């Protein structure tokens, strides 16, 4: 009799303990994810945590992050040229998803339910042409009371996300996601400021030197050709002295934009200092000379005018250096050697009359 009376209570206690232990494990996994999000140093790491760790840890079929590209600090992160990830874990922008989120999350509250309850229009907005998950939760991301995004999690279990379930942990997680996103946006902005020339919008010398090191290491490892251009605006001091620094700045911006238009995808352009620009090319000396000549010609026909409407003639002198099939042992010093050679070739172009391209033929390998 006593045993029969105690069995149901024992089962309930065991079930309660199992539930508590399960919740503790779930909380620890969320806390681990939150630490990864908070510690993300860039947007790629942030997305890796959301799109790889999160679905793996919690057996989710779908993770969709929608961000409002109009929100402060988020514009650069969700630029149109940001690579889109294949599969069912994606970053989205666009008004259609925004409207679906507003419709589902009334008064900024989470929405939970099945695909049928979500509706065809909302399913299309969040999941596109992919088959929708059996159930989903849509969590608003808020900044200063304004919704700047939605996090949508999907499961193949129709009962996984259902109206009325406790959402405390998930809402807390959404808050951490939003705070982490803000941190990443600030980090990316600071990085951009530290690596970008504020006048021309080009990469600065610091960034170029880092890319030069990376590319020369890669070129040495895979026996690839690599080349540099060193570009200097002819008579730039005279332009500043004659027309003033605002006009000189305008000329710099025009030359920077012109050079960028002549380069190929994968080439690196930087304002190296003053009126000097540096270009890192994936190619040999012949390729580099073709690009350099294209740049020289394009700059020579630029329509730059002074405040009185008179045309200012702009030309550049360009030095070219290149290497083919260098040894790995050369990689640590190759970047410095390439820049020094391109610099000397540029000065040779100056001595030979300016508005020309020169290569130190004896040193090109």
N, C-alpha and C positions, 0 to 999 in steps of 0.2 A: 504493500500500500504506500509506504513512505517513498519507495523508489519511483513508483508511477507518478506520485505527486511532484517529485523533484525533477523529473525528466524534462517536462516542457520548460520549466524555469531555467534549467541548465542549458537547454538548446537556445533559449532566448539570450541568455548571457553570452554564450559562445558566439552567436550571431552578432550581438552588439560589439563584442571585442573584435571580431573580424571586420566589422564595419569601421570601427575606430582605427584599426591598424591600416586598413585600406585607405582611409582618408588621410592618415599621416603620410603614407607612402606617396599618395597623389600630391599632397602639399609639398613634400620634399622635392618631387620631380618638377613641380611648378617653380619652386624656389631656385632650383638649379638652372632652369631655363631663364628665369628672371636675372640671375647673376650674369649669364652669358649675354643677355640683351643689354643690361646696364654697362657691361664691360666692352661692348662692341666698339671698335676703334674706327670703323668705317661702315658705309651703307651695305657693302657686300657681306660683311660679317653679320650685320643685323638681319639681312634677308636670309642668310644661310641658317641662322638659328630658327627663324620663323618657318621656312619652307623645307628644311631638312630635319632638324632636331625635334621640333614640335610634333609633326605628324608621326615621326618614328616613335617618340616617347608615348604618345597617346592614341596611336592607331587611328589616325584621321585620314580619310580619303582625299580631303580637299582643304587647302588653306588659301584664302583669297585676302589680300590686303589692298583696299582701295584708299588712295590718298588724293586729297584735293590739291592739285598743282597750283592753285591760286593762294594757298595758305602761306603766310610768311615763313621763311626758312625752308619750305618744302619744294619750292619751285625748281631749284637746281637739282634736287635729288630725283625728281620725276620728270626730267627733261625728256623730250621726244626721242632722243637718240639712245636712251638707256636700254641696254639689251633686255629683251623679254625672255622669260624662262619658259621652256616648253613644259607640257604636262599640266597637272591639275592644281599645282601650287604656284600662284601668280600674283604679280603686282599689277594693279589696274588703276587707270584714271578715267575721266570722262563723266559727262553729266548723266548719262543713262544709269550708271551704277549708283551715282549720288542720289538721284530721284528715287530709285528702288529702296535705298537705305533709309531715306527720310520717310517713305511710305510705311516701311516695316517697323522701324524703331520710333514709334510715336513718343513724343516728349523726351526723346533721347534715351529710352529704355531698351535693354537687349530684347531681341526677338528670337524665339525658339519654335521649331516645328518641323513638319515634313515638307518635302518638295511640293506636294499637292497644296498644302496650306500656304506655302510661299507664293504660289501663283506663277503662271507661265512667263509673264513679263519680268518679274523679279528674278526668276531662275535664269532667264536669258541674259539679264544684266550682269548677274554675278558669275554665272558658270559658262556663258557663251554657248557654243555648240556641243560642249561636253555633257554627258549624262549627269544630271544633278545627283547629289548624295541623297540617301534615304531620309536623313534628317540633318538639320543645320542650326547653328546659332549665329546671329549677327550682332556684333558688339560695337557700339559707337566709340570712337576715339575723340576725346574732347580736349580743347585747349582754351582756357579762359572762358568756359561756357559755350564755346563754338565748336561744332563738329567739324573736324579736319580729316576724318577718315573712318573706315569701317573695317573690322576684322571679322571675316566669315570662316567658321570652322565647320566642316562637313564630315559625316560618318555614314558608313553603310548599314548601321543599326538604326532602324526607324524609331526606336524608343530611346536613343541616346540623348537627344535634345528634344525635350517636350515641354510645352507650356506648363508653368507651375513649379518646375524643378528649381532648386536652390542654385543661384548663379553667383554667389559671393566670391568664390575663388576665381571664376572666369572674369568677373568684373574687375577684380583686383589685378588680374593678369593684364587686362586691357589697359588699365591705368599705367602699369609698368611699361607696356609696349609703347604707349604714347610718350611717356617721359623719356624712354630710351631713344625713341625716334627724334625727339627734340634735341637730346644730347648729340646724336649722330649728325644731325643737321648743323649744329654749332661746330662740331669738329670738322666736318667737311668744308664749312665756310671758312674757318680759320686756316685749314690746309690750303684752300684755294687762294686765300689772300697771301699766304706765305710762299706760294709757288707761282704767283701770277704778277705780271707787271701791270700796275694800275692804269697807266696811260694807254697802252696799246692793247691790253687784254691778252697778250701772248704769255707763254710760259716765261719765267725769269731764269737767270743764270743758275740758281740753285737747282731748279727742276731739270734744266738741260744737262748739267753735270752728272746728275743721278741717272738720267736716261742714257747718257753717253757711256757711263760705266756698265749699265745693264746690257746695252746693245753690243758693246765690244766684247763682253764676256760671252754673250750668245754667239757672236760672229766667230770667236775663237773656238768655241766648243763644237760648232757645226760647220766650220770652214766656209763661212759665208762672207761675201764682200760687204764692206761698210765704208761710207764716205762722209766727209764734212764739207760744208760751205761756210766761209766767214765773209760776211757782207758788211760793207761800210758805205754810208751815204756820203757822196763826194761833196766837199765844200760846205758841210753842214754848219760849221762855226760861222761862216760868212752869211748863211741864211739867217741864223739867229741874230747876228750883229746888224744886218741890214733891215730885216723885216720884224724883228722882235721875237721873243720866246713863244708867245701864243701861236704865231704863224709857224715857227719851228716845230712846235708840238703837233700842229695839224699835219705838217709834212711827215713827221714820224709815224703818225697814225695811218696816213695814206700809204706809205711805203710798207708798213707792217701788214696791212690788209692785202696789198697787192702781192707781196711775197707769198703770203699764205694761200692765195688763190692759185698760184702756179705750182704748188707742191702736191704730192700724191698722198693717198691714204697710207698712213703708217710712218710718214716722215715727221720729224719733230722740229718745230721752229720756236726760237726763243729770242727775246731781246736780251742780248748778252751784256749790254752796258752802253749808255750814251746813245750814239747813233749807229751802234753795231748790232748785227743780228747773226745768230748761228743756226745752222741747219744740220740735222743728222739724217742721213739718207741710207736706205737699204739698197745698195747697188755699188757698181764698180766706178772707176774714174770716168769712163765714157758716159755712163748714165748720169753721173754727177755733173759733168760738163754740160750735158744737154739741158738739165734742169737749171743750172746756173745761167746759161745763156738765155733761157726762157724768162728767168727772173729779170735779168739785165734789160732785155728788150721791153718787158712789160712796165718796168719802172720808168724807163726813158720816155714813155708816151703818157705818163700820168698828167692829169689836168689839175695842177695845184696852183692856186691864185693867191696873191697877196691881198691886203685889205682894199687896195685901189683897183682890183680887178685884173692886174697884170699877171701873166703866167710866170711861175717860178720853175725853171728847168731843174728837174731832179734826175740824178744818175747815181749808180752804185758801182763800186769796185768789188769784185768777188774773188776770193781765193778758194781753191779746191784742193782737197787731199783725200786719198783713198788707200785702202788695203784689201788685198785678196789673200785667202788661204794663210792667214797668220797662225802661228803656233799658240797653244794655250798659255805658254809661259809669257807670251807677249801681251796678254790681255790686261794685266794690271797697269801697264805703261802705255798701252795703245791709244787710249782716249787722249791722254796728255799730248802724245806725239802727233796725233791727227790734228788737234786744235792748233798746236804750235806751227805745223806745216801749213795749215789753211791760213793762219794769221800771216805768216811770211809771204805766202802766195798773194794774199790780198795787198800787202804793201808793195809787192812787185807790180801788181796791177796799177797801183797809184803812181809808181815811178814811171811806168810805161805809158802814161797818158790818161788814166782814169776811165771810167765807163767801159770796163773790159773785164774779162774773166781770165785768170791765170792759174796754172797748175805747175808745181815744182816737179817737172817730169822725172828728174833723177831720183826723187824720193818716192814717187808713186809706185806701189808694188801690187 
